[in-house]
C-alpha cells in the first residue's frame, strides 16, 4: 500500500520528467514527445494526466502549428504561481469566514465525531490559509506584513472556533484534538 506522500512524490517525479523533456526538446510535437517518454518513464495515460496537470498549474503552455501541438515552459510561471496562490488563499479565506459564521448554529447539532471532524477541519484550514498569506507576504515584500488585516481576522476566527468548542456540552471530548 502506498502512502499519500509516496503518491505525491511519484507525481512530482513524473512532472519533472515531462518538464525536463520539454525543455531539452523544444521542437518536439505532441506525438514525438510521447515517443520520448512512453513507455520508458510512464504509460501514455499517465503522460496525458501529467501533461494536463502541468498545463493546469500553468507550468507549461501549448502552441498549435497546423495540426501539431508543441509544449514549452510557461513564460510567467512565477508570476502566475503568485496569482494562483493569492486567488486560492483568498477564496479559501472567504469560504472559511462563511463556514465559521454558521458554526454557532451548526456545531451543537452534530454528534461527537462530527464535532471533532469539523473542529479539526476548520483549524487545519485556518492554518493553511494563514500560511498562504504568510507566503504571499514573504514573496511580495519580506520586510512588511501586507496581509495584516487577514492575519488578524484569522486570529479572530481561530478564537471564535475555540470559543464555540469551549461552550459546547461535549467540550471535554472534542477539545483534546
C-alpha positions as CSV (number, residue, x, y, z in Angstrom):
1,X,0.0,0.0,0.0
2,X,1.3,3.4,-1.0
3,X,1.2,6.4,1.3
4,X,-0.1,9.8,0.2
5,X,3.4,11.2,0.3
6,X,4.7,8.5,-2.0
7,X,1.9,9.2,-4.5
8,X,2.8,12.9,-4.4
9,X,6.4,12.1,-4.8
10,X,5.7,10.0,-7.9
11,X,3.5,12.8,-9.3
12,X,6.3,15.3,-8.9
13,X,8.8,13.0,-10.4
14,X,6.6,12.5,-13.4
15,X,6.1,16.2,-13.8
16,X,9.8,16.8,-13.6
17,X,10.4,14.2,-16.3
18,X,7.9,15.7,-18.7
19,X,9.1,19.3,-18.0
20,X,12.7,18.4,-18.5
21,X,12.0,16.6,-21.7
22,X,10.0,19.6,-23.0
23,X,12.9,21.9,-22.0
24,X,15.5,19.7,-23.7
25,X,13.5,19.2,-26.8
26,X,11.5,22.4,-27.6
27,X,10.9,21.3,-31.2
28,X,9.2,18.0,-30.4
29,X,5.5,17.9,-31.2
30,X,3.0,16.0,-29.0
31,X,3.4,12.6,-30.6
32,X,7.2,12.8,-30.7
33,X,7.2,13.8,-27.0
34,X,5.1,10.8,-26.2
35,X,7.6,8.6,-28.0
36,X,10.4,10.1,-26.0
37,X,8.7,9.5,-22.6
38,X,6.4,6.4,-23.1
39,X,6.9,3.6,-22.1
40,X,10.4,4.2,-20.6
41,X,9.2,6.6,-17.8
42,X,5.4,6.2,-17.7
43,X,2.3,4.9,-19.6
44,X,0.6,7.1,-22.2
45,X,-2.5,7.9,-20.0
46,X,-0.1,8.8,-17.1
47,X,1.8,11.1,-19.5
48,X,-1.5,12.7,-20.6
49,X,-2.6,13.2,-16.9
50,X,0.8,14.6,-16.1
51,X,0.8,17.0,-19.1
52,X,-2.7,18.1,-18.1
53,X,-1.6,18.8,-14.6
54,X,1.3,20.9,-15.8
55,X,-1.0,22.8,-18.1
56,X,-3.5,23.4,-15.3
57,X,-0.7,24.6,-13.0
58,X,0.4,26.9,-15.8
59,X,3.9,25.4,-15.6
60,X,3.8,24.7,-19.4
61,X,1.9,26.2,-22.3
62,X,0.8,24.7,-25.6
63,X,1.2,26.2,-29.1
64,X,-0.6,24.8,-32.1
65,X,1.1,24.8,-35.5
66,X,-1.2,23.3,-38.1
67,X,-2.5,20.1,-36.6
68,X,0.5,19.7,-34.2
69,X,0.8,20.7,-30.6
70,X,4.1,21.9,-29.2
71,X,4.7,22.4,-25.5
72,X,7.1,24.9,-23.8
73,X,7.8,26.1,-20.3
74,X,5.4,28.9,-19.3
75,X,6.9,32.4,-19.6
76,X,5.5,34.0,-16.5
77,X,5.4,30.9,-14.3
78,X,6.5,32.6,-11.0
79,X,4.0,35.5,-11.5
80,X,1.2,33.1,-12.4
81,X,2.1,31.0,-9.3
82,X,1.8,34.0,-7.0
83,X,-1.6,34.9,-8.6
84,X,-2.8,31.4,-8.2
85,X,-1.7,31.2,-4.5
86,X,-3.3,34.6,-3.9
87,X,-6.6,33.6,-5.6
88,X,-6.8,30.2,-3.8
89,X,-5.8,31.7,-0.5
90,X,-8.4,34.5,-0.8
91,X,-11.2,32.0,-1.9
92,X,-10.4,29.7,1.0
93,X,-10.3,32.6,3.4
94,X,-13.8,33.8,2.3
95,X,-15.2,30.3,2.4
96,X,-13.9,29.8,5.9
97,X,-15.4,33.0,7.1
98,X,-18.8,31.8,5.9
99,X,-18.4,28.3,7.5
100,X,-17.3,29.8,10.8
101,X,-20.2,32.3,10.7
102,X,-22.6,29.3,10.7
103,X,-20.6,27.5,13.4
104,X,-22.7,28.8,16.3
105,X,-25.8,27.1,14.9
106,X,-24.3,24.0,13.2
107,X,-21.8,22.8,15.8
108,X,-24.2,22.0,18.7
109,X,-26.3,19.8,16.5
110,X,-23.5,17.5,15.4
111,X,-22.6,14.2,17.0
112,X,-19.2,13.9,18.8
113,X,-17.4,12.5,15.7
114,X,-18.9,15.3,13.6
115,X,-17.8,17.9,16.1
116,X,-14.3,16.6,16.3
117,X,-14.0,16.3,12.5
118,X,-15.4,19.9,12.0
119,X,-13.2,21.4,14.6
120,X,-10.1,19.8,13.3
121,X,-11.0,20.6,9.7
122,X,-11.6,24.3,10.4
123,X,-8.4,24.6,12.4
124,X,-6.3,23.0,9.7
125,X,-7.9,25.2,7.0
126,X,-7.3,28.3,9.0
127,X,-3.7,27.4,9.5
128,X,-3.4,26.6,5.8
129,X,-4.9,30.0,4.8
130,X,-2.7,31.9,7.3
131,X,0.3,30.1,5.8
132,X,-0.8,31.1,2.3
133,X,-0.9,34.8,3.4
134,X,2.5,34.4,5.0
135,X,3.9,33.0,1.8
136,X,2.4,35.9,-0.1
137,X,3.8,38.4,2.4
138,X,7.3,37.0,2.0
139,X,7.1,36.8,-1.8
140,X,5.9,40.3,-2.3
141,X,7.8,42.2,0.4
142,X,9.6,40.2,3.2
143,X,10.1,43.4,5.3
144,X,6.3,44.2,5.6
145,X,3.2,42.4,6.5
146,X,0.9,43.2,3.6
147,X,-1.9,40.9,4.8
148,X,-2.1,42.3,8.3
149,X,-5.9,42.6,8.3
150,X,-6.3,39.0,7.1
151,X,-3.8,37.6,9.7
152,X,-5.8,39.5,12.4
153,X,-9.1,38.2,11.1
154,X,-7.7,34.6,11.1
155,X,-6.7,35.1,14.8
156,X,-10.3,36.2,15.5
157,X,-11.7,33.3,13.6
158,X,-9.5,30.9,15.5
159,X,-10.7,32.4,18.7
160,X,-14.3,32.1,17.6
161,X,-13.8,28.4,16.8
162,X,-12.2,27.8,20.3
163,X,-15.0,29.7,22.0
164,X,-17.7,27.6,20.3
165,X,-15.9,24.4,21.3
166,X,-15.4,25.6,24.9
167,X,-19.1,26.5,25.3
168,X,-20.2,23.1,23.9
169,X,-21.5,20.4,26.2
170,X,-19.0,17.9,24.7
171,X,-16.1,20.2,25.3
172,X,-14.0,17.7,27.3
173,X,-14.2,15.1,24.4
174,X,-13.8,17.5,21.5
175,X,-11.1,19.8,22.7
176,X,-8.2,17.4,23.1
177,X,-7.9,17.3,19.3
